[in-house]
């Protein structure tokens, strides 16, 4: 049977906090497809406004695999849609869906965030098809396109919306979850603690902005060469599933030791926290303890969240586990050292030097190869827009449904020469 919107049945699992999945489902219904949504807690339910298509899952985790199979068969599901592919309920669903030949549509924060989101089929991050692609393969596919590389807008971002929807989601799970007594979060932290951390982060944003500005100014006016360590959330799936470290302090210790052994004595090391770091892990305390251990306390700095550009502009090198912020490093031609699995770990532009040697004198990346890689992503898996602000969702919805309904995934469409024209981001929003 020919695949048309009318014979597609989409089953949505968990999505990003907020109304994005609801709006996506509504547009797929307008295109003629059937859409269903499985909710695992009151937070999922709160943001799905089409009651007749909502399916609550109230069973235990051990019941999910069979429930998912029953839903596929009962509803005639052809595609599943989810945000992130590593949480247990998603990982098992993806495995079963692939076994049955169903479409697997995976959303994730943008590899080129914050101005784009990621849409891939089958998996993202360490499970992405990008992991098996080489730069020459990408360059060959790009021969089928003559479009200019999209530029980011001058002003665009939805961090406050992200934090707000995260706090609201966890409020529903805390106080309205009576119908989902078997629900267990995919992270180790309790829902109550998660909500308190989101709320505290939201309330403390003004004060933390002042602290961040002071720390950044001290580094900018310090007049010393410095190396930048890009931190991630310890509970993030990329860190947990696609890195060699069990905890963030393991990474901190390795970096500070390498810096102490290899960096020139007048160089400094700056740790840049993730913008959503909420204090659940004692990052600053660990950095202070390890810096003292290796005798470099006077040369190590910590900056809480914020925008990366101000620190990157003068950085000599950067290290990370597998943060997507590394793509901003490469865009500037700064040497980069990576320890985990990531879609950008290409030998053309990621250093393979031992860490002390890297800090002593890093080799420069192949910037031309990186620009081809960046252009390839922006013509395939990176879509302009965002999950959390209404403006970002509007921009995203102009393209994403057509890509989901297309026969080919974004990578195959570019290679075959049948990729749809990509939107150019407006420079002023």
ROGURO-964541 format. One record per residue (C-alpha): x, y, z; residue in three letters. Coordinates in nm, 4 decimals, decimal comma. Layout:
# ROGURO-964541
+----------+----------+----------+---------+
!       px !       py !       pz ! residuo !
+----------+----------+----------+---------+
!        X !        Y !        Z !     ALA !
...
+----------+----------+----------+---------+
This chain:
# ROGURO-964541
+----------+----------+----------+---------+
!       px !       py !       pz ! residuo !
+----------+----------+----------+---------+
!   0,0000 !   0,0000 !   0,0000 !     UNK !
!   0,1282 !   0,3481 !  -0,0879 !     UNK !
!   0,2214 !   0,5490 !   0,2196 !     UNK !
!  -0,0034 !   0,8541 !   0,2455 !     UNK !
!  -0,0900 !   1,0749 !   0,5446 !     UNK !
!  -0,4336 !   0,9092 !   0,5535 !     UNK !
!  -0,2955 !   0,5620 !   0,6210 !     UNK !
!  -0,0398 !   0,6697 !   0,8819 !     UNK !
!  -0,1065 !   0,6142 !   1,2527 !     UNK !
!   0,1284 !   0,7979 !   1,4880 !     UNK !
!   0,1723 !   0,6937 !   1,8514 !     UNK !
!   0,3330 !   0,9654 !   2,0654 !     UNK !
!   0,5269 !   0,8739 !   2,3792 !     UNK !
!   0,6940 !   1,1272 !   2,6117 !     UNK !
!   0,7909 !   1,4637 !   2,4673 !     UNK !
!   0,9696 !   1,7815 !   2,5745 !     UNK !
!   0,8075 !   1,9752 !   2,8586 !     UNK !
!   0,5331 !   2,2007 !   2,7314 !     UNK !
!   0,2797 !   2,2004 !   2,4465 !     UNK !
!   0,5032 !   2,1128 !   2,1484 !     UNK !
!   0,3869 !   1,7512 !   2,1123 !     UNK !
!   0,0237 !   1,8582 !   2,1364 !     UNK !
!   0,0694 !   2,1084 !   1,8553 !     UNK !
!   0,2618 !   1,8571 !   1,6454 !     UNK !
!  -0,0132 !   1,5975 !   1,6873 !     UNK !
!  -0,2795 !   1,8505 !   1,5929 !     UNK !
!  -0,1059 !   1,9338 !   1,2643 !     UNK !
!  -0,0566 !   1,5667 !   1,1791 !     UNK !
!  -0,4316 !   1,5169 !   1,2278 !     UNK !
!  -0,4972 !   1,8092 !   0,9935 !     UNK !
!  -0,2753 !   1,6357 !   0,7368 !     UNK !
!  -0,5080 !   1,3344 !   0,7553 !     UNK !
!  -0,3188 !   1,1003 !   0,9884 !     UNK !
!  -0,4420 !   0,9334 !   1,3056 !     UNK !
!  -0,2627 !   1,0407 !   1,6211 !     UNK !
!  -0,2575 !   0,8821 !   1,9677 !     UNK !
!  -0,0677 !   0,9808 !   2,2798 !     UNK !
!   0,0445 !   0,7600 !   2,5676 !     UNK !
!   0,0797 !   0,9464 !   2,8976 !     UNK !
!   0,2810 !   0,8132 !   3,1888 !     UNK !
!   0,2034 !   1,0815 !   3,4473 !     UNK !
!  -0,0072 !   1,3905 !   3,5121 !     UNK !
!   0,2573 !   1,6125 !   3,3516 !     UNK !
!   0,2156 !   1,4280 !   3,0216 !     UNK !
!  -0,1611 !   1,4597 !   3,0512 !     UNK !
!  -0,1557 !   1,8313 !   3,1297 !     UNK !
!   0,0029 !   1,9222 !   2,7979 !     UNK !
!  -0,2083 !   1,7006 !   2,5709 !     UNK !
!  -0,5329 !   1,8823 !   2,4918 !     UNK !
!  -0,7035 !   1,6251 !   2,2655 !     UNK !
!  -0,8715 !   1,4101 !   2,5296 !     UNK !
!  -1,0211 !   1,1453 !   2,2986 !     UNK !
!  -0,6744 !   1,0463 !   2,1699 !     UNK !
!  -0,5051 !   1,0280 !   2,5099 !     UNK !
!  -0,4132 !   0,6825 !   2,6472 !     UNK !
!  -0,3013 !   0,6754 !   3,0125 !     UNK !
!  -0,0498 !   0,4115 !   3,1120 !     UNK !
!  -0,1018 !   0,3330 !   3,4796 !     UNK !
!   0,0747 !  -0,0004 !   3,4995 !     UNK !
!   0,4134 !  -0,0904 !   3,6399 !     UNK !
!   0,7297 !  -0,0633 !   3,4346 !     UNK !
!   0,7337 !  -0,4404 !   3,3835 !     UNK !
!   0,3946 !  -0,4114 !   3,2118 !     UNK !
!   0,5031 !  -0,1540 !   2,9549 !     UNK !
!   0,6579 !  -0,3819 !   2,6912 !     UNK !
!   0,3403 !  -0,5874 !   2,6470 !     UNK !
!   0,1186 !  -0,2801 !   2,6698 !     UNK !
!   0,3161 !  -0,1203 !   2,3893 !     UNK !
!   0,2778 !  -0,4291 !   2,1689 !     UNK !
!  -0,0967 !  -0,4369 !   2,2383 !     UNK !
!  -0,1307 !  -0,0695 !   2,1443 !     UNK !
!   0,0567 !  -0,1191 !   1,8171 !     UNK !
!  -0,1730 !  -0,4006 !   1,7168 !     UNK !
!  -0,4963 !  -0,2464 !   1,8449 !     UNK !
!  -0,4434 !   0,0958 !   1,6829 !     UNK !
!  -0,2623 !  -0,0219 !   1,3706 !     UNK !
!   0,0359 !   0,1985 !   1,4554 !     UNK !
!   0,2729 !   0,2778 !   1,1683 !     UNK !
!   0,5011 !   0,5307 !   1,3432 !     UNK !
!   0,6117 !   0,6202 !   1,6938 !     UNK !
!   0,7184 !   0,9691 !   1,8038 !     UNK !
!   0,9317 !   1,0427 !   2,1083 !     UNK !
!   1,1744 !   1,2865 !   2,2673 !     UNK !
!   1,5064 !   1,1233 !   2,3537 !     UNK !
!   1,5666 !   0,7539 !   2,2891 !     UNK !
!   1,7550 !   0,6337 !   2,5973 !     UNK !
!   1,5037 !   0,6460 !   2,8853 !     UNK !
!   1,3899 !   0,2858 !   2,9515 !     UNK !
!   1,0304 !   0,3194 !   2,8235 !     UNK !
!   1,1578 !   0,4735 !   2,5014 !     UNK !
!   1,4505 !   0,2378 !   2,4499 !     UNK !
!   1,2278 !  -0,0694 !   2,4703 !     UNK !
!   0,9658 !   0,0901 !   2,2442 !     UNK !
!   1,2255 !   0,1819 !   1,9827 !     UNK !
!   1,3641 !  -0,1717 !   1,9840 !     UNK !
!   1,0185 !  -0,3244 !   1,9330 !     UNK !
!   0,9201 !  -0,0670 !   1,6701 !     UNK !
!   1,2344 !  -0,1321 !   1,4673 !     UNK !
!   1,1769 !  -0,5059 !   1,4908 !     UNK !
!   0,8325 !  -0,4534 !   1,3363 !     UNK !
!   0,9527 !  -0,2107 !   1,0703 !     UNK !
!   0,7660 !   0,0910 !   1,2106 !     UNK !
!   0,8800 !   0,4490 !   1,1595 !     UNK !
!   1,0721 !   0,5832 !   1,4586 !     UNK !
!   1,0723 !   0,9642 !   1,4825 !     UNK !
!   1,3093 !   1,0936 !   1,7500 !     UNK !
!   1,3288 !   1,4549 !   1,8661 !     UNK !
!   1,6099 !   1,5952 !   2,0772 !     UNK !
!   1,7633 !   1,9285 !   2,1694 !     UNK !
!   1,9509 !   2,0654 !   1,8697 !     UNK !
!   2,3052 !   1,9611 !   1,7941 !     UNK !
!   2,3295 !   2,3253 !   1,6850 !     UNK !
!   2,1261 !   2,4582 !   1,9783 !     UNK !
!   1,9803 !   2,6978 !   2,0735 !     UNK !
!   1,8617 !   2,8040 !   1,7287 !     UNK !
!   1,7750 !   2,4572 !   1,5945 !     UNK !
!   1,6269 !   2,1306 !   1,7215 !     UNK !
!   1,7218 !   1,7773 !   1,6174 !     UNK !
!   1,4888 !   1,5502 !   1,4221 !     UNK !
!   1,6174 !   1,2057 !   1,3207 !     UNK !
!   1,4749 !   0,8663 !   1,2476 !     UNK !
!   1,5868 !   0,5651 !   1,4440 !     UNK !
!   1,7933 !   0,7419 !   1,7091 !     UNK !
!   1,9879 !   1,0508 !   1,8150 !     UNK !
!   2,3242 !   1,1309 !   1,9730 !     UNK !
!   2,5204 !   0,8068 !   2,0137 !     UNK !
!   2,2412 !   0,6134 !   1,8376 !     UNK !
!   2,2322 !   0,8488 !   1,5387 !     UNK !
!   2,3120 !   0,7439 !   1,1824 !     UNK !
!   2,5709 !   1,0209 !   1,1923 !     UNK !
!   2,7913 !   0,8006 !   1,4084 !     UNK !
!   2,8666 !   0,5802 !   1,1062 !     UNK !
!   2,9170 !   0,8597 !   0,8525 !     UNK !
!   3,2473 !   1,0061 !   0,7383 !     UNK !
!   3,3189 !   1,3597 !   0,6218 !     UNK !
!   3,3816 !   1,2432 !   0,2612 !     UNK !
!   3,0378 !   1,0774 !   0,2587 !     UNK !
!   2,8786 !   1,4014 !   0,3775 !     UNK !
!   3,0689 !   1,6046 !   0,1196 !     UNK !
!   2,9456 !   1,3719 !  -0,1546 !     UNK !
!   2,5826 !   1,4180 !  -0,0431 !     UNK !
!   2,6269 !   1,7952 !  -0,0294 !     UNK !
!   2,7099 !   1,7929 !  -0,3995 !     UNK !
!   2,3320 !   1,7581 !  -0,4522 !     UNK !
!   2,2664 !   2,0948 !  -0,2880 !     UNK !
!   2,3796 !   2,4448 !  -0,3730 !     UNK !
!   2,2053 !   2,6307 !  -0,0911 !     UNK !
!   2,3935 !   2,8646 !   0,1387 !     UNK !
!   2,4531 !   2,7611 !   0,4996 !     UNK !
!   2,1678 !   2,8978 !   0,7154 !     UNK !
!   2,2639 !   3,1664 !   0,9650 !     UNK !
!   2,1261 !   3,1889 !   1,3198 !     UNK !
!   1,8959 !   3,4782 !   1,4059 !     UNK !
!   2,0372 !   3,7808 !   1,5818 !     UNK !
!   1,8151 !   3,7205 !   1,8856 !     UNK !
!   1,6521 !   3,3914 !   1,9672 !     UNK !
!   1,6374 !   3,1673 !   2,2713 !     UNK !
!   1,3866 !   3,0164 !   2,5105 !     UNK !
!   1,5813 !   2,9190 !   2,8227 !     UNK !
!   1,3308 !   3,0892 !   3,0544 !     UNK !
!   1,0438 !   2,9071 !   2,8826 !     UNK !
!   1,2356 !   2,5804 !   2,9149 !     UNK !
!   1,2805 !   2,6250 !   3,2900 !     UNK !
!   0,9204 !   2,7418 !   3,3362 !     UNK !
!   0,7696 !   2,4405 !   3,1589 !     UNK !
!   1,0050 !   2,2078 !   3,3455 !     UNK !
!   0,8850 !   2,3463 !   3,6796 !     UNK !
!   0,5184 !   2,3326 !   3,5717 !     UNK !
!   0,5507 !   1,9747 !   3,4468 !     UNK !
!   0,6988 !   1,8584 !   3,7771 !     UNK !
!   0,4316 !   2,0483 !   3,9717 !     UNK !
!   0,1643 !   1,8381 !   3,7988 !     UNK !
!   0,3570 !   1,5196 !   3,8725 !     UNK !
!   0,3929 !   1,6191 !   4,2378 !     UNK !
!   0,0375 !   1,7319 !   4,3103 !     UNK !
!  -0,1899 !   1,5776 !   4,0440 !     UNK !
!  -0,0427 !   1,2327 !   3,9958 !     UNK !
!  -0,2958 !   1,0298 !   4,1911 !     UNK !
!  -0,4051 !   0,8336 !   3,8819 !     UNK !
!  -0,0464 !   0,7270 !   3,8076 !     UNK !
!   0,0646 !   0,5738 !   4,1342 !     UNK !
!   0,3021 !   0,3317 !   3,9614 !     UNK !
!   0,4910 !   0,6065 !   3,7802 !     UNK !
!   0,8643 !   0,6176 !   3,8445 !     UNK !
!   1,0834 !   0,8899 !   3,6857 !     UNK !
!   1,3594 !   0,7744 !   3,4512 !     UNK !
!   1,6117 !   0,9725 !   3,6558 !     UNK !
!   1,7295 !   0,8767 !   4,0045 !     UNK !
!   1,6154 !   1,2024 !   4,1643 !     UNK !
!   1,2641 !   1,2120 !   4,3117 !     UNK !
!   0,9981 !   1,4237 !   4,1424 !     UNK !
!   0,9717 !   1,6452 !   4,4532 !     UNK !
!   1,3428 !   1,7246 !   4,4506 !     UNK !
!   1,3338 !   1,7772 !   4,0742 !     UNK !
!   1,0499 !   2,0301 !   4,1130 !     UNK !
!   1,2291 !   2,2148 !   4,3931 !     UNK !
!   1,5439 !   2,2403 !   4,1838 !     UNK !
!   1,3530 !   2,3750 !   3,8829 !     UNK !
!   1,1711 !   2,6263 !   4,1034 !     UNK !
!   1,4898 !   2,7402 !   4,2750 !     UNK !
!   1,6607 !   2,7760 !   3,9378 !     UNK !
!   1,3745 !   2,9911 !   3,8118 !     UNK !
!   1,3699 !   3,2158 !   4,1210 !     UNK !
!   1,7472 !   3,2550 !   4,1435 !     UNK !
!   1,8050 !   3,3415 !   3,7772 !     UNK !
!   1,8553 !   3,7170 !   3,8379 !     UNK !
!   2,1097 !   3,6649 !   4,1176 !     UNK !
!   2,2951 !   3,3938 !   3,9295 !     UNK !
!   2,3131 !   3,6216 !   3,6256 !     UNK !
!   2,4941 !   3,8823 !   3,8374 !     UNK !
!   2,7356 !   3,6221 !   3,9744 !     UNK !
!   2,7996 !   3,4897 !   3,6232 !     UNK !
!   2,8662 !   3,8364 !   3,4875 !     UNK !
!   3,1206 !   3,9082 !   3,7605 !     UNK !
!   3,3010 !   3,5759 !   3,7038 !     UNK !
!   3,3116 !   3,6315 !   3,3284 !     UNK !
!   3,4483 !   3,9850 !   3,3640 !     UNK !
!   3,7261 !   3,8613 !   3,5930 !     UNK !
!   3,8355 !   3,6141 !   3,3285 !     UNK !
!   3,8036 !   3,8578 !   3,0390 !     UNK !
!   4,0065 !   4,1243 !   3,2189 !     UNK !
!   4,2553 !   3,8812 !   3,3713 !     UNK !
!   4,4869 !   3,9009 !   3,0710 !     UNK !
!   4,5894 !   3,5330 !   3,0927 !     UNK !
!   4,5619 !   3,2566 !   2,8285 !     UNK !
!   4,2962 !   3,0041 !   2,9261 !     UNK !
!   4,1486 !   2,6691 !   2,8296 !     UNK !
!   3,7752 !   2,6034 !   2,8505 !     UNK !
!   3,6092 !   2,2899 !   2,9920 !     UNK !
!   3,2462 !   2,2553 !   2,8809 !     UNK !
!   3,0391 !   2,0837 !   3,1475 !     UNK !
!   2,7154 !   1,8909 !   3,1016 !     UNK !
!   2,4326 !   1,7795 !   3,3243 !     UNK !
!   2,5434 !   1,4638 !   3,5015 !     UNK !
!   2,1942 !   1,3143 !   3,4625 !     UNK !
!   2,1754 !   1,3937 !   3,0893 !     UNK !
!   2,1380 !   1,0895 !   2,8640 !     UNK !
!   2,4408 !   1,1824 !   2,6502 !     UNK !
!   2,6618 !   1,1781 !   2,9592 !     UNK !
!   2,5049 !   0,8676 !   3,1119 !     UNK !
!   2,4776 !   0,6514 !   2,7999 !     UNK !
!   2,7512 !   0,7744 !   2,5654 !     UNK !
!   3,0517 !   0,8572 !   2,7828 !     UNK !
!   3,3210 !   0,6611 !   2,9712 !     UNK !
!   3,2433 !   0,8396 !   3,3002 !     UNK !
!   2,9966 !   0,7382 !   3,5697 !     UNK !
!   2,9964 !   1,0771 !   3,7429 !     UNK !
!   3,0954 !   1,4329 !   3,6543 !     UNK !
!   3,3728 !   1,4407 !   3,9219 !     UNK !
!   3,5460 !   1,1598 !   3,7273 !     UNK !
!   3,5693 !   1,3952 !   3,4294 !     UNK !
!   3,6689 !   1,6932 !   3,6449 !     UNK !
!   3,9557 !   1,5014 !   3,8020 !     UNK !
!   4,0881 !   1,3866 !   3,4637 !     UNK !
!   4,0799 !   1,7374 !   3,3170 !     UNK !
!   4,2414 !   1,9123 !   3,6139 !     UNK !
!   4,5152 !   1,6485 !   3,6342 !     UNK !
!   4,5856 !   1,6825 !   3,2599 !     UNK !
!   4,5937 !   2,0594 !   3,2899 !     UNK !
!   4,8332 !   2,0475 !   3,5860 !     UNK !
!   5,0687 !   1,8121 !   3,3994 !     UNK !
!   5,0663 !   1,9699 !   3,0556 !     UNK !
!   4,9567 !   2,3340 !   3,0466 !     UNK !
!   5,2156 !   2,6131 !   3,0642 !     UNK !
!   5,2394 !   2,7589 !   3,4147 !     UNK !
!   5,0890 !   3,0938 !   3,3126 !     UNK !
!   4,7791 !   2,9352 !   3,1544 !     UNK !
!   4,4437 !   2,9075 !   3,3342 !     UNK !
!   4,1530 !   2,6606 !   3,3160 !     UNK !
!   3,7882 !   2,7738 !   3,3083 !     UNK !
!   3,4994 !   2,5362 !   3,3811 !     UNK !
!   3,1759 !   2,6526 !   3,2176 !     UNK !
!   2,8630 !   2,4984 !   3,3747 !     UNK !
!   2,5633 !   2,3913 !   3,1688 !     UNK !
!   2,2911 !   2,6627 !   3,1504 !     UNK !
!   2,0444 !   2,4264 !   3,3224 !     UNK !
!   2,2813 !   2,3175 !   3,6003 !     UNK !
!   2,0652 !   2,3193 !   3,9131 !     UNK !
!   2,3027 !   2,2273 !   4,1929 !     UNK !
!   2,2061 !   1,8628 !   4,2354 !     UNK !
!   2,5732 !   1,7723 !   4,1880 !     UNK !
!   2,8387 !   1,9623 !   4,3914 !     UNK !
!   3,0343 !   2,0698 !   4,0825 !     UNK !
!   3,1923 !   2,3844 !   4,2264 !     UNK !
!   3,3015 !   2,2087 !   4,5457 !     UNK !
!   3,4541 !   1,9209 !   4,3471 !     UNK !
!   3,6482 !   2,1621 !   4,1269 !     UNK !
!   3,7813 !   2,3460 !   4,4296 !     UNK !
!   3,8901 !   2,0215 !   4,6002 !     UNK !
!   4,0604 !   1,8772 !   4,2911 !     UNK !
!   4,2338 !   2,2024 !   4,2015 !     UNK !
!   4,3888 !   2,2080 !   4,5492 !     UNK !
!   4,4846 !   1,8408 !   4,5121 !     UNK !
!   4,6861 !   1,9107 !   4,1953 !     UNK !
!   4,8278 !   2,2446 !   4,3123 !     UNK !
!   4,6517 !   2,4692 !   4,0580 !     UNK !
!   4,3873 !   2,6414 !   4,2734 !     UNK !
!   4,5008 !   2,9886 !   4,1693 !     UNK !
!   4,4611 !   2,9029 !   3,7981 !     UNK !
!   4,1207 !   2,7314 !   3,7901 !     UNK !
!   3,7875 !   2,9167 !   3,7539 !     UNK !
!   3,4190 !   2,8251 !   3,7542 !     UNK !
!   3,1456 !   3,0097 !   3,5617 !     UNK !
!   2,7820 !   2,9281 !   3,6228 !     UNK !
!   2,5816 !   2,8782 !   3,3006 !     UNK !
!   2,5083 !   3,1651 !   3,0668 !     UNK !
!   2,6016 !   3,2175 !   2,7053 !     UNK !
!   2,9165 !   3,0540 !   2,5793 !     UNK !
!   3,0323 !   3,3062 !   2,3189 !     UNK !
!   3,1861 !   3,5528 !   2,5661 !     UNK !
!   3,4219 !   3,2876 !   2,7011 !     UNK !
!   3,4886 !   3,1132 !   2,3705 !     UNK !
!   3,6111 !   3,4231 !   2,1925 !     UNK !
!   3,9468 !   3,4193 !   2,3759 !     UNK !
!   3,9831 !   3,0484 !   2,4641 !     UNK !
!   4,2961 !   2,8643 !   2,3504 !     UNK !
!   4,1392 !   2,5152 !   2,3553 !     UNK !
!   3,8264 !   2,3408 !   2,4801 !     UNK !
!   3,7562 !   1,9992 !   2,6326 !     UNK !
!   3,4267 !   1,8216 !   2,6925 !     UNK !
!   3,2724 !   1,4801 !   2,7407 !     UNK !
!   3,0309 !   1,5061 !   2,4466 !     UNK !
!   2,8491 !   1,8391 !   2,4845 !     UNK !
!   2,6804 !   1,9838 !   2,1765 !     UNK !
!   2,8354 !   2,3170 !   2,2785 !     UNK !
!   3,1528 !   2,1759 !   2,1228 !     UNK !
!   3,0082 !   2,2674 !   1,7830 !     UNK !
!   3,0445 !   2,6344 !   1,8753 !     UNK !
!   3,4075 !   2,5619 !   1,9573 !     UNK !
!   3,4685 !   2,4070 !   1,6167 !     UNK !
!   3,2850 !   2,6882 !   1,4395 !     UNK !
!   3,5527 !   2,9229 !   1,5738 !     UNK !
!   3,8392 !   2,6940 !   1,4721 !     UNK !
!   3,9423 !   2,6276 !   1,8351 !     UNK !
!   4,1195 !   2,2954 !   1,9108 !     UNK !
!   3,8804 !   2,0480 !   2,0755 !     UNK !
!   3,9307 !   1,7353 !   2,2882 !     UNK !
!   3,6341 !   1,4981 !   2,3373 !     UNK !
!   3,6041 !   1,1940 !   2,5659 !     UNK !
!   3,2583 !   1,0515 !   2,4890 !     UNK !
!   3,0645 !   0,9417 !   2,1831 !     UNK !
!   2,9163 !   1,2289 !   1,9850 !     UNK !
!   2,7975 !   1,2905 !   1,6304 !     UNK !
!   3,0826 !   1,5368 !   1,5722 !     UNK !
!   3,3752 !   1,3148 !   1,6749 !     UNK !
!   3,5375 !   1,3202 !   1,3326 !     UNK !
!   3,9176 !   1,2804 !   1,3105 !     UNK !
!   3,9412 !   1,5812 !   1,0787 !     UNK !
!   3,8550 !   1,8261 !   1,3545 !     UNK !
!   3,8614 !   1,6563 !   1,6964 !     UNK !
!   4,2027 !   1,6115 !   1,8588 !     UNK !
!   4,3412 !   1,2660 !   1,9313 !     UNK !
!   4,6319 !   1,3981 !   2,1404 !     UNK !
!   4,6751 !   1,2812 !   2,5026 !     UNK !
!   4,5282 !   1,5425 !   2,7369 !     UNK !
!   4,8564 !   1,6813 !   2,8850 !     UNK !
!   4,9976 !   1,7111 !   2,5318 !     UNK !
!   4,6740 !   1,8774 !   2,4174 !     UNK !
!   4,7005 !   2,1423 !   2,6894 !     UNK !
!   5,0711 !   2,1917 !   2,6131 !     UNK !
!   5,0167 !   2,2621 !   2,2422 !     UNK !
!   4,7027 !   2,1462 !   2,0653 !     UNK !
!   4,6906 !   2,0911 !   1,6907 !     UNK !
!   4,4370 !   2,3020 !   1,4997 !     UNK !
!   4,1211 !   2,1427 !   1,3581 !     UNK !
!   4,0441 !   2,1222 !   0,9848 !     UNK !
!   3,8006 !   2,4126 !   0,9693 !     UNK !
!   3,6959 !   2,3461 !   0,6096 !     UNK !
!   3,5936 !   1,9913 !   0,6995 !     UNK !
!   3,3964 !   2,1210 !   0,9961 !     UNK !
!   3,2105 !   2,3732 !   0,7820 !     UNK !
!   3,1060 !   2,0916 !   0,5479 !     UNK !
!   2,9899 !   1,8902 !   0,8493 !     UNK !
!   2,7932 !   2,1863 !   0,9844 !     UNK !
!   2,6285 !   2,2510 !   0,6515 !     UNK !
!   2,5374 !   1,8817 !   0,6243 !     UNK !
!   2,3610 !   1,8900 !   0,9615 !     UNK !
!   2,1747 !   2,2094 !   0,8790 !     UNK !
!   2,0466 !   2,0559 !   0,5570 !     UNK !
!   1,9339 !   1,7318 !   0,7226 !     UNK !
!   1,8610 !   1,6798 !   1,0924 !     UNK !
!   1,8687 !   2,0381 !   1,2274 !     UNK !
!   1,5404 !   2,2284 !   1,2017 !     UNK !
!   1,5051 !   2,6004 !   1,2807 !     UNK !
!   1,2886 !   2,6657 !   1,5843 !     UNK !
!   1,2469 !   2,5470 !   1,9406 !     UNK !
!   1,0249 !   2,3364 !   2,1668 !     UNK !
!   0,9548 !   2,5836 !   2,4459 !     UNK !
!   0,8682 !   2,9320 !   2,3195 !     UNK !
!   0,5626 !   3,0000 !   2,1036 !     UNK !
!   0,7828 !   3,1762 !   1,8504 !     UNK !
!   1,0187 !   2,8786 !   1,8299 !     UNK !
!   0,7297 !   2,6328 !   1,7906 !     UNK !
!   0,5771 !   2,8391 !   1,5102 !     UNK !
!   0,9041 !   2,8352 !   1,3211 !     UNK !
!   0,9489 !   2,4629 !   1,3766 !     UNK !
!   0,5992 !   2,3635 !   1,2663 !     UNK !
!   0,6491 !   2,5202 !   0,9234 !     UNK !
!   0,8733 !   2,2307 !   0,8241 !     UNK !
!   0,8717 !   1,9374 !   1,0633 !     UNK !
!   0,5400 !   1,7717 !   0,9702 !     UNK !
!   0,6308 !   1,7528 !   0,6018 !     UNK !
!   0,9606 !   1,5869 !   0,6984 !     UNK !
!   0,7822 !   1,3334 !   0,9189 !     UNK !
!   0,5402 !   1,2433 !   0,6409 !     UNK !
!   0,8160 !   1,2141 !   0,3786 !     UNK !
!   0,9100 !   0,8668 !   0,2606 !     UNK !
!   1,2845 !   0,9266 !   0,3051 !     UNK !
!   1,4568 !   1,0338 !   0,6210 !     UNK !
!   1,6525 !   1,3641 !   0,6038 !     UNK !
!   1,9885 !   1,1982 !   0,5328 !     UNK !
!   1,8624 !   0,9779 !   0,2498 !     UNK !
!   1,6645 !   1,2675 !   0,1007 !     UNK !
!   1,9769 !   1,4826 !   0,0707 !     UNK !
!   2,1822 !   1,1982 !  -0,0748 !     UNK !
!   1,9150 !   1,1193 !  -0,3352 !     UNK !
!   1,8776 !   1,4841 !  -0,4318 !     UNK !
!   1,5120 !   1,4923 !  -0,3259 !     UNK !
!   1,5467 !   1,6964 !  -0,0078 !     UNK !
!   1,2948 !   1,9768 !   0,0297 !     UNK !
!   1,4292 !   2,3353 !   0,0339 !     UNK !
!   1,5378 !   2,4352 !   0,3842 !     UNK !
!   1,4207 !   2,7497 !   0,5546 !     UNK !
!   1,6581 !   3,0381 !   0,6017 !     UNK !
!   1,6391 !   3,1820 !   0,9522 !     UNK !
!   1,5485 !   3,5485 !   0,9698 !     UNK !
!   1,8288 !   3,7531 !   1,1189 !     UNK !
!   1,5932 !   3,9601 !   1,3321 !     UNK !
!   1,2956 !   3,8119 !   1,5133 !     UNK !
+----------+----------+----------+---------+
